[in-house]
């Protein structure tokens, strides 16, 4: 697994003056957005996976492979999220600083919720890595984003010390903005904190554990797993038993299974977007993504 702890960056990579902005590659749009925030005024990172594509399996275009080969820093989310990416990073970006942010010490980790749903919103495994049960969608918790911004700032400052003050200022602003947004979202979600919801597949627990709507289950175990007839029947029973207010689908997914599960009830359908499929990549995407989740929850769960 490719990773470097932030505290080791300065000693592992000797500072050097860069005539141009560091060449930085990020895997998914939300993490790319965090990098772009820290790099404001210096340069623009490259994005590997468009937000409309699945991160779980992807074929690099020649231009993306070239970007990896030229990279000074590669920021990835998790080997569990993009298992196919570790090989190209190792072979094409062997001289780059690689930050695998979900492995950073202090990151909040949650296990996949599976069939036996854990409703303990305080459960986490901060700093644990290498767990096959790890839910890799950690960017949906702004506490993780705050930690990762610090690591990104440290990495950029190590390879580009001439712009270290700007990276530091950008990182501080991003963290303050995230803190303010978290406060606003917490207030926004207070009215629907106890409302029960279900999802097409469970990829949003880092958000709902942080801000509070009551998760009651998922129709499919994962976004690549087709649910069995038994699981669909169980989802229908669960929806009725818990008086689920809303079932959420995703931009990349069909509503067909949701329609089957909610048929004959007045349960509403909403949409949650974990990747920013309807957003433009860039420094604002992460804030827009979190606010979009809050707005979707609040609108669909309001009675």
Beta strands, then each sheet from edge to edge (+ up, - down):
strand 1: 24-26
strand 2: 46-47
strand 3: 73-76
strand 4: 97-100
strand 5: 196-201
strand 6: 214-220
strand 7: 246-249
strand 8: 268-271
sheet 1: 2+ 1+ 3+ 4+
sheet 2: 6+ 5+ 7+ 8+
end
